[in-house]
């Protein structure tokens, strides 16, 4: 009897999601205010209360990804760096990536600055997103066509964990 073929090792992955406590106040508070405003609007019929309720609901929806622990905001895979809302950046297309720490009073602010070999839109394997997801909060900005900045302050464990993962993948980065 032949032995079963060995399974391929799963792709190594390090992933980081938002720190839930960072977004709970915005999402839960916005939701609560929207419900209270809807109740008051039903009782009084004041349009201003309805507008306030809609604005509160939009705030809650905008920050909703901050309480979703199932979806990583940034992750490393064998074939690249995944950024939620953007897609997968292949390792071979990343020229440099470094994690920068700064302090604002007693708060540690962390960013990952990525430089690609070509414009980001040409190298990224885009993630399928709807229009609604594009309007929600995200960790990345694109200051130049070949650069990305990932704001990691609200992403749990990413300040140090991503730096280690980048050093392992991109010699000279980190």
Protein Blocks (a to p, Z undefined) as FASTA:
>chain_A
ZZddddddddddddddddfklmmmmmmmmmmmmmmmmmmmmmnopaklmmmmmmmmmmmm
mmmmmmmmkbcfbdcdfkbccdehiapcdfklpmbdcdddddehjaccdddddddfbdfk
lmpccddddfklmmmccfbdcfbfkbccddfklpghklmmmmmmmmmmmghiZZ
